[in-house]
Every structure is written in C-alpha cells, then in structure tokens.
Amino acid sequence: MLDSLPPPDWQDPEGRVFLYKGDCREILARLPEGFADAVVTDPPYGIGEAAKNNKSRSCLAASKDYGIRHWDDSPPPPKSFEEMRRVSHEQVVFGGNYFAHLLGPTSSWIIWDKDNGKNDFADCEIAWTSHKRAIRKITWRWQGFLQEPGHPREQRQHPTQKPLGVMRWVIERYTEQGSVVLDPFMGSGTTGVAAVNFGRRFVGIEVEQDYFDIAVLRIADALSLTNAHVVSNKRPNVSRVSNNAPSDTPLLDEIARREAEGTQ
Ligand SMILES: C[S@@+](CC[C@H](N)C(=O)[O-])C[C@H]1O[C@@H](n2cnc3c(N)ncnc32)[C@H](O)[C@@H]1O
C-alpha cells in the first residue's frame, strides 16, 4: 500500500511507517487520492503557542521553555484541509473548533477533558471527526508535571505534544487494525507511536527538523527497532533532543549516551 507513495525521508525495514521531512502543503499534493484510511492530526491552531515562552500560568510548577518558534502563528490554509480529505477516507482533527468553518457540521466531536485542576488553562480540547457517531469524551490529566495517574510518565519534547494515552484512545476507537493512518502535522510523532502500538501503518509529515528527528526516534522505539537501523536509515540529530531530562524513549537515551561517549 505504502509502496505507491514517493520515497520517504525515513522508513522502517518492513515498510509500515513512512516519514517525510518537509512542508505538508507540498508533500500532500504528491500523495495519491484515498491512499490513507484515516487522517489523525493536530494542526497548528494559529494561536501563537510556539511563539510563547511557555512559562507556566499555573502556580504549581515552572514549565519547560521550548524556545520561540513561529509555526503556530497562522492556521493551515483551506487547501490543506481539502488535501487531507482528498487523500483519506476519514479524518480526526484536533483543535477542530478553530477550523469549524472549513470542516463543517459533525455529530461526532471528541472532547478531551484535561482534568487539570484550578488554573487558567483550558479545561478541554476538542477534536472534529468525519465519523457518524455520538460525541465521545476522554478524561486524561495533562498539565505541566501533572499527568494521568497510573500510567508511565511521559517526557515532553514538543511544546504542544499530545499525551500518548489520548492518541492511543483515538487510534483504537477511530481506526481499524492494519489501516493506514496519516498525520501531516506530526510534531514529535505521538500519533505515529499510538498507530504502531495498535498495528496500524503510519505516514507522518513534519516541517521542523528537530521535531522530525524526535518523531523518528519515538516511532522507531515503538517499533522496537535497533539503534543501528535508525542511525543507518537517517541519522537524527540526537543532541538537540537529549539536552534536557531523560526522555521517555530508551532508544533516544541510548543513542545520546553512545554519542556522548563517542562510541557510535
Ligand atoms: C500542534 S503541533 C503537533 C504536535 C503533535 N501532536 C505531538 O504530539 O507532538 C503541529 C506541528 O505541525 C508542524 N507544522 C506546521 N506547519 C507545517 C507544515 N506546513 N507542514 C508540516 N508540518 C507543519 C509544526 O512544526 C508542529 O510540530
């Protein structure tokens, strides 16, 4: 199925995951009609989140500073939504409330209740879906160092990273076993990790090199690939993602450790 796509910048040995580093406005135009069963994505909302210093509005803890970027200064153009529909059969779009004028009415919103206590952050995020279903809700705590209890703690490597638990919930319920999932705004690759966790094939696109590199490492880790494969296929820049605390990807830590020791 993925054989019909243009050569990716990274793929796994079995051809289940294709990742493109580039602008999805250009790459989507090269992808065939209807090749993906589902788009599951979290586009820029156009609210300047990446240009904030992300210091906490909560009194609980200081947030990580991800630096100033501009990818969230404007939302994707209408053409990108047309392209997502052209290349896929179903769509789940986080931040759908920002794009409702482009996506149209639906019976099938997803409400993510962040269960984040008393602060001035939004209580919920909303995803638009093309499905013909009732509105569904997932509660998953995600605010600063507060994360859903009873699940492995996640290392945040992207300023608007989604919790893996939320994306797993979406993939399990809104896509089929073995189907092809596309995320044209993949960021740190959370959709891709969730997709491979549930035996889906995955195509991801990301314009920023360091986020792309993080996505490669996280998805390779989810596929249990060896360091050698990741590095030989396309060597990610691990130094930029390994400056901070230990990550939630043992593979990433291992590559960073070897690089620091000069053994790679
Ligand atoms: C909201 S973030 C996605 C975060 C992701 N859900 C995660 O868990 O890491 C949107 C991403 O889209 C990327 N992006 C913005 N414009 C893009 C474009 N034209 N083509 C590809 N990626 C783009 C940004 O760099 C950013 O990483």
The ligand as an ORCA input file, in Angstrom:
! r2SCAN-3c Opt
* xyz 0 1
  C       0.315     21.131     17.174
  S       1.843     20.525     16.643
  C       1.639     18.766     16.643
  C       2.105     18.151     17.937
  C       1.929     16.632     17.947
  N       0.542     16.260     18.065
  C       2.741     15.984     19.058
  O       2.165     15.247     19.886
  O       3.934     16.208     19.116
  C       1.821     20.918     14.937
  C       3.109     20.592     14.201
  O       2.914     20.909     12.831
  C       4.153     21.330     12.297
  N       3.842     22.089     11.077
  C       3.374     23.353     10.973
  N       3.180     23.689      9.685
  C       3.538     22.596      8.953
  C       3.548     22.301      7.555
  N       3.155     23.222      6.663
  N       3.947     21.086      7.158
  C       4.355     20.159      8.060
  N       4.376     20.377      9.401
  C       3.963     21.575      9.825
  C       4.784     22.131     13.397
  O       6.188     22.215     13.264
  C       4.349     21.356     14.643
  O       5.338     20.441     15.049
*
